[in-house]
Amino acid sequence: MARKVLNRKQLREEAETAERAQKAKKTTSSKQQAAGKEAASKPKRKSRAKAVAEVRLKAFWVVFNQSLKRVALFEYAQRAQAEKKAEELTQSSKSPHFVQLVKEVIQEQ
């Protein structure tokens, strides 16, 4: 039996037109959906960030013993007195004492 000869150019044109029609449907439907979503969606609310309280710190020289307990507290400008006190305490007791800078929060009234 003889076969029917197919016109490939004509078949290709039909397939391309069908693809274009499907793409056109998808773009129009997606545009409509996007327009519907934009109208339906609520505007986003701005987050309410807590106001950060300004914390002020003050520096002190603190004399500590070997078990990290505060022995004496000196103003920042009195470093020499703090080191002298640490030396005296080290000489008088068996445990060593040292000076360290500590920053503490200032309580505002």
C-alpha positions as CSV (number, residue, x, y, z in Angstrom):
1,M,0.0,0.0,0.0
2,A,1.1,3.4,-0.8
3,R,1.6,6.0,1.9
4,K,0.1,9.4,1.9
5,V,2.7,12.2,1.4
6,L,2.6,14.8,4.2
7,N,3.2,18.4,3.7
8,R,5.7,19.2,6.5
9,K,5.6,23.0,5.9
10,Q,1.9,23.1,6.4
11,L,2.0,21.0,9.6
12,R,4.8,23.2,11.0
13,E,2.7,26.4,10.4
14,E,-0.3,24.8,12.2
15,A,1.8,23.8,15.2
16,E,3.3,27.3,15.5
17,T,-0.1,29.0,15.3
18,A,-1.4,26.6,18.0
19,E,1.6,27.5,20.3
20,R,1.1,31.2,19.7
21,A,-2.6,30.9,20.7
22,Q,-1.7,29.0,23.9
23,K,0.9,31.7,24.8
24,A,-1.6,34.5,24.2
25,K,-4.1,32.8,26.5
26,K,-1.6,32.3,29.3
27,T,-0.3,35.9,29.1
28,T,-3.8,37.4,29.2
29,S,-4.9,35.1,32.1
30,S,-1.7,35.8,34.0
31,K,-2.2,39.5,33.5
32,Q,-5.7,39.3,34.8
33,Q,-4.6,37.2,37.8
34,A,-1.8,39.7,38.6
35,A,-4.2,42.6,38.4
36,G,-6.6,40.8,40.7
37,K,-3.9,39.9,43.2
38,E,-2.7,43.5,43.3
39,A,-6.2,44.8,44.0
40,A,-7.0,42.1,46.5
41,S,-3.7,42.3,48.5
42,K,-3.6,44.7,51.4
43,P,-0.8,47.2,51.7
44,K,2.0,45.9,54.0
45,R,2.0,47.5,57.4
46,K,5.3,49.0,58.6
47,S,6.8,47.2,61.6
48,R,6.7,49.0,64.8
49,A,10.3,49.1,66.0
50,K,10.9,49.8,69.6
51,A,12.8,53.0,70.4
52,V,16.2,52.1,71.6
53,A,16.9,53.7,74.9
54,E,20.3,55.5,75.0
55,V,22.5,53.8,77.5
56,R,25.3,55.8,79.0
57,L,28.4,54.1,80.5
58,K,31.0,55.4,82.9
59,A,34.5,53.8,83.3
60,F,35.9,52.9,86.7
61,W,39.1,51.2,87.8
62,V,38.3,48.2,90.0
63,V,40.6,46.2,92.3
64,F,39.8,42.5,92.2
65,N,41.1,39.7,94.4
66,Q,42.0,36.3,93.0
67,S,38.3,35.0,93.2
68,L,37.1,38.0,91.1
69,K,35.4,39.8,94.0
70,R,35.5,43.6,94.0
71,V,37.7,45.0,96.7
72,A,37.9,48.7,95.8
73,L,36.4,51.0,93.2
74,F,38.2,54.1,91.8
75,E,37.3,56.8,89.3
76,Y,38.9,56.6,85.9
77,A,41.3,59.4,86.6
78,Q,42.6,57.6,89.7
79,R,44.4,54.7,88.1
80,A,47.6,55.2,90.1
81,Q,45.7,55.0,93.4
82,A,44.0,51.8,92.2
83,E,47.3,50.1,91.3
84,K,48.8,51.2,94.6
85,K,45.9,49.7,96.5
86,A,46.2,46.5,94.6
87,E,49.9,46.3,95.4
88,E,49.3,46.9,99.1
89,L,46.6,44.2,99.2
90,T,48.8,41.8,97.4
91,Q,51.7,42.4,99.9
92,S,49.4,42.2,103.0
93,S,47.5,39.0,102.0
94,K,48.6,35.8,100.4
95,S,46.4,36.1,97.3
96,P,47.2,38.4,94.4
97,H,45.1,41.5,93.6
98,F,44.8,43.2,90.2
99,V,43.3,46.3,88.6
100,Q,40.8,46.1,85.7
101,L,38.7,48.7,83.8
102,V,35.0,48.2,84.3
103,K,32.2,50.2,82.5
104,E,28.9,50.6,84.4
105,V,25.6,52.0,83.3
106,I,24.9,55.5,84.6
107,Q,21.5,55.7,86.3
108,E,19.7,58.9,85.1
109,Q,17.2,60.6,87.3
